[in-house]
Amino acid sequence: MALLNLKEFHSPRSLADARALLDANEDALVLSGGTFLHGLEARGLLSDVEALVDIRRIGLDAVEIDGAGLEIGATATFARLQAVPEVGTEAWLGALADALTYPPVQIRNTATFGGCVAAACPFFDIPTALLALDASVDTDGPDGGRSLSLSELFMGLFANTLDTGELITALFVPRPAGRVASAFLKLEGNANDLAIVNAAVRLSVDAGGVCTDARVALGGGVAESTLRIPSAETILLGAKLDEATLRAAGEAVADDISPMSDHRASAAYRSALAKVMTRRALERAVARLS
Ligand SMILES: Cc1cc2nc3c(=O)[nH]c(=O)nc-3n(C[C@H](O)[C@H](O)[C@H](O)COP(=O)(O)OP(=O)(O)OC[C@H]3O[C@@H](n4cnc5c(N)ncnc54)[C@H](O)[C@@H]3O)c2cc1C
């Protein structure tokens, strides 16, 4: 990897020091796990970067789970989350547990949650799961902090809505009330490749098995951003989650996507697969509900 204009590398030990470095140089880039810098550089997106600010030593890697939800420090790695027992056992977090199984072990040991959502790459898996789980990010910027939903964070292909010098400090996944399960599935061309299509869902049901809340999210090039699928959510809400409903929700996703054609798949193939992957992710979540 060659960052053509790179002149400085910084490794601050506190958020305040990182803030000062980012405020002093608007051409500085936040470095976290560093696993996607080559991907951004190969697309010509780092040509203006003059300094790297490595945030892995500023103490943002805590992970906490309680009655309110799951708080993930921005520099917590995927492997760190996989080691949290509840992530593997609690049905409401099923989508996250599923998505974390796909990246190769070297990436899981290095890639961070802040980096994976800040990259705004529609082909990643974990952001699709986090979107279905209603996750939000907390940030620290030149004008203070704010909280953003992932839909507000993702602006387009490799573009987010963070201001210059603004960094993500943590992610929060709220714990939904009641009987809830989530699930994630990915279609990849070969092992360790990025997604052709991925799907994540979260379903809540009442005692009679009627759906009281639904989230459907798709990624993998079905649009320029990972996105929610309201057309499918509307079909699920208030319905019994039987085979016909899950099939109808899968068919409905076509209304909300604009798939791209690239070296991995054509738009038509992605469109067909998005329906199937959505239905299968719903079936997996329904199985977890019982
Ligand atoms: C071989 C390989 C296989 C992979 N397989 C998968 C897979 O199967 N599934 C999957 O989902 N992903 C996969 N990935 C992608 C991987 O998930 C991303 O590379 C990773 O999530 C990026 O996180 P990072 O911490 O390394 O970010 P970095 O590379 O450090 O940064 C990425 C971008 O985010 C910015 N950034 C980082 N942290 C912050 C922050 N806290 N605040 C603001 N901006 C920030 C950086 O400035 C940069 O623009 C794979 C990657 C590789 C290289």
PDBQT file of the ligand as one rigid body, heavy atoms in Angstrom, charges set to zero:
ROOT
HETATM    1  C1  LIG A 301      -9.030 -10.252   3.485  1.00  0.00    +0.000 C 
HETATM    2  C2  LIG A 301     -10.261  -9.536   3.989  1.00  0.00    +0.000 A 
HETATM    3  C3  LIG A 301     -11.423 -10.262   4.189  1.00  0.00    +0.000 A 
HETATM    4  C4  LIG A 301     -12.566  -9.626   4.689  1.00  0.00    +0.000 A 
HETATM    5  N1  LIG A 301     -13.699 -10.361   4.865  1.00  0.00    +0.000 NA
HETATM    6  C5  LIG A 301     -14.790  -9.741   5.366  1.00  0.00    +0.000 A 
HETATM    7  C6  LIG A 301     -15.986 -10.480   5.586  1.00  0.00    +0.000 A 
HETATM    8  O1  LIG A 301     -16.077 -11.677   5.333  1.00  0.00    +0.000 OA
HETATM    9  N2  LIG A 301     -17.050  -9.807   6.098  1.00  0.00    +0.000 N 
HETATM   10  C7  LIG A 301     -16.976  -8.469   6.420  1.00  0.00    +0.000 A 
HETATM   11  O2  LIG A 301     -17.947  -7.912   6.909  1.00  0.00    +0.000 OA
HETATM   12  N3  LIG A 301     -15.869  -7.752   6.205  1.00  0.00    +0.000 NA
HETATM   13  C8  LIG A 301     -14.791  -8.359   5.675  1.00  0.00    +0.000 A 
HETATM   14  N4  LIG A 301     -13.676  -7.616   5.448  1.00  0.00    +0.000 N 
HETATM   15  C9  LIG A 301     -13.720  -6.175   5.661  1.00  0.00    +0.000 C 
HETATM   16  C10 LIG A 301     -13.429  -5.801   7.098  1.00  0.00    +0.000 C 
HETATM   17  O3  LIG A 301     -14.600  -6.005   7.866  1.00  0.00    +0.000 OA
HETATM   18  C11 LIG A 301     -13.042  -4.333   7.123  1.00  0.00    +0.000 C 
HETATM   19  O4  LIG A 301     -11.794  -4.227   6.460  1.00  0.00    +0.000 OA
HETATM   20  C12 LIG A 301     -12.962  -3.792   8.545  1.00  0.00    +0.000 C 
HETATM   21  O5  LIG A 301     -14.209  -3.845   9.169  1.00  0.00    +0.000 OA
HETATM   22  C13 LIG A 301     -12.487  -2.357   8.573  1.00  0.00    +0.000 C 
HETATM   23  O6  LIG A 301     -12.262  -2.023   9.945  1.00  0.00    +0.000 OA
HETATM   24  P1  LIG A 301     -10.835  -1.475  10.404  1.00  0.00    +0.000 P 
HETATM   25  O7  LIG A 301     -10.897  -1.275  11.869  1.00  0.00    +0.000 OA
HETATM   26  O8  LIG A 301      -9.733  -2.326   9.887  1.00  0.00    +0.000 OA
HETATM   27  O9  LIG A 301     -10.863  -0.069   9.673  1.00  0.00    +0.000 OA
HETATM   28  P2  LIG A 301      -9.654   0.782   9.052  1.00  0.00    +0.000 P 
HETATM   29  O10 LIG A 301      -9.095   0.059   7.866  1.00  0.00    +0.000 OA
HETATM   30  O11 LIG A 301      -8.729   1.211  10.105  1.00  0.00    +0.000 OA
HETATM   31  O12 LIG A 301     -10.468   2.074   8.556  1.00  0.00    +0.000 OA
HETATM   32  C14 LIG A 301     -11.462   1.989   7.539  1.00  0.00    +0.000 C 
HETATM   33  C15 LIG A 301     -12.026   3.393   7.318  1.00  0.00    +0.000 C 
HETATM   34  O13 LIG A 301     -12.764   3.797   8.466  1.00  0.00    +0.000 OA
HETATM   35  C16 LIG A 301     -12.186   4.975   9.044  1.00  0.00    +0.000 C 
HETATM   36  N5  LIG A 301     -12.267   4.793  10.492  1.00  0.00    +0.000 N 
HETATM   37  C17 LIG A 301     -11.789   3.742  11.210  1.00  0.00    +0.000 A 
HETATM   38  N6  LIG A 301     -12.146   3.855  12.493  1.00  0.00    +0.000 NA
HETATM   39  C18 LIG A 301     -12.835   5.011  12.610  1.00  0.00    +0.000 A 
HETATM   40  C19 LIG A 301     -13.466   5.664  13.708  1.00  0.00    +0.000 A 
HETATM   41  N7  LIG A 301     -13.478   5.163  14.947  1.00  0.00    +0.000 N 
HETATM   42  N8  LIG A 301     -14.099   6.842  13.454  1.00  0.00    +0.000 NA
HETATM   43  C20 LIG A 301     -14.120   7.356  12.211  1.00  0.00    +0.000 A 
HETATM   44  N9  LIG A 301     -13.545   6.775  11.139  1.00  0.00    +0.000 NA
HETATM   45  C21 LIG A 301     -12.918   5.617  11.336  1.00  0.00    +0.000 A 
HETATM   46  C22 LIG A 301     -10.776   5.063   8.509  1.00  0.00    +0.000 C 
HETATM   47  O14 LIG A 301     -10.333   6.401   8.473  1.00  0.00    +0.000 OA
HETATM   48  C23 LIG A 301     -10.955   4.476   7.121  1.00  0.00    +0.000 C 
HETATM   49  O15 LIG A 301     -11.512   5.452   6.266  1.00  0.00    +0.000 OA
HETATM   50  C24 LIG A 301     -12.532  -8.226   4.971  1.00  0.00    +0.000 A 
HETATM   51  C25 LIG A 301     -11.349  -7.494   4.773  1.00  0.00    +0.000 A 
HETATM   52  C26 LIG A 301     -10.218  -8.139   4.285  1.00  0.00    +0.000 A 
HETATM   53  C27 LIG A 301      -8.959  -7.330   4.092  1.00  0.00    +0.000 C 
ENDROOT
TORSDOF 0
